[in-house]
Amino acid sequence: MQLAASAAIFAPSIVRAADPIRVKYAALSTGFSVIIDEYMSAKRFDLKHGIDMSSINTYVSVGSYLNDFAAGTFDLAVAGWDSTAELRHRGFPVQLVSTLVTADMINLLGRADGPSSIAEMKGKTIAAVMASGTYQISKVLIRALHGLELEKDITVQNVPNPAQAVTMLMAGNAPAALAWEPNVSIGMAKDKSIKPIFNFGEGYRNKTKEDLPYFGIAVRRPVLKGDIGKRISDTISECINGIKSNPHEALDLAAKRLKVEPATLYTAYDSKRLRFIGGRMNNAADRKLVVDAAAFCKQNGAAWAALTDDYFIS
């Protein structure tokens, strides 16, 4: 009886020692992060590595999502590396952990009876999420590769998320939409007249002969105590390797939440617009792709692209 009482006294501390470390994460409701969110929720790779990355909220607005991440409402974000580089440039304590996919996912969409090239967009309107990194990096690439300026040569209609940009195109309220997967393939499945005008990952690759990494995992530096950074990196690496080994399983889970047919997401993957890479920023070769992309952006007028070593997790 006394032994049982002693066990009861010591049990709570044993449980607490085994509890995973909380790392607050949030997702967006309509974009790429749904794929990561749903697969992580199903597989719980985070718990295997001793951390709890359960989502605390789902955001509709990209701008609100990034603002709350910067403010510390949550610790971990799925965002373009350029978005988090811009936050770092403004003094926010964020670091890049990994890259998830290439910028082949970012496309300018039009209709069959509309503009068929970036050059034909001069004097016309694009629907785009101006608060997003995709807009930021697309602005650089349009300038560098086509000699045109968004907001000057091409009018921009601001929207809160990529799904809304595609909706505006479908409704005929804009002749083109800047969007990213899975919303590119979802829009094309809903309206067969929608087609890609320009693929930003392809455009960069044709110019530089390198892949352009895009969405990544960023973390706020205050959470990086002990080996938390390694645990996050290992978790994300296992997640992306799982998706690469069985993409349909991950896409089926995301399709349910997005309320689309799985075949629509298979199209995004099979077309190679949705290319998972799983680059780790503590790996020199993976980090070099981001460093090279940042140098390209800086060379083409992006002040936020002046990266320093402390932007990358070690």
Secondary structure as GFF3:
##gff-version 3
##sequence-region A 1 314
A	DSSP	alpha_helix	2	18	.	.	.	ID=ss1
A	DSSP	beta_strand	21	22	.	.	.	ID=ss2
A	DSSP	beta_strand	25	28	.	.	.	ID=ss3
A	DSSP	alpha_helix	33	43	.	.	.	ID=ss4
A	DSSP	alpha_helix	45	48	.	.	.	ID=ss5
A	DSSP	beta_strand	51	52	.	.	.	ID=ss6
A	DSSP	beta_strand	55	59	.	.	.	ID=ss7
A	DSSP	alpha_helix	62	71	.	.	.	ID=ss8
A	DSSP	beta_strand	76	80	.	.	.	ID=ss9
A	DSSP	alpha_helix	81	89	.	.	.	ID=ss10
A	DSSP	beta_strand	94	101	.	.	.	ID=ss11
A	DSSP	three_ten_helix	103	105	.	.	.	ID=ss12
A	DSSP	beta_strand	106	111	.	.	.	ID=ss13
A	DSSP	three_ten_helix	119	121	.	.	.	ID=ss14
A	DSSP	beta_strand	125	128	.	.	.	ID=ss15
A	DSSP	alpha_helix	133	146	.	.	.	ID=ss16
A	DSSP	beta_strand	155	158	.	.	.	ID=ss17
A	DSSP	alpha_helix	162	170	.	.	.	ID=ss18
A	DSSP	beta_strand	176	180	.	.	.	ID=ss19
A	DSSP	alpha_helix	183	190	.	.	.	ID=ss20
A	DSSP	beta_strand	194	199	.	.	.	ID=ss21
A	DSSP	alpha_helix	200	208	.	.	.	ID=ss22
A	DSSP	beta_strand	215	220	.	.	.	ID=ss23
A	DSSP	three_ten_helix	221	223	.	.	.	ID=ss24
A	DSSP	alpha_helix	228	245	.	.	.	ID=ss25
A	DSSP	alpha_helix	247	258	.	.	.	ID=ss26
A	DSSP	alpha_helix	262	270	.	.	.	ID=ss27
A	DSSP	beta_strand	276	280	.	.	.	ID=ss28
A	DSSP	alpha_helix	284	299	.	.	.	ID=ss29
A	DSSP	three_ten_helix	303	305	.	.	.	ID=ss30
A	DSSP	three_ten_helix	309	311	.	.	.	ID=ss31
###
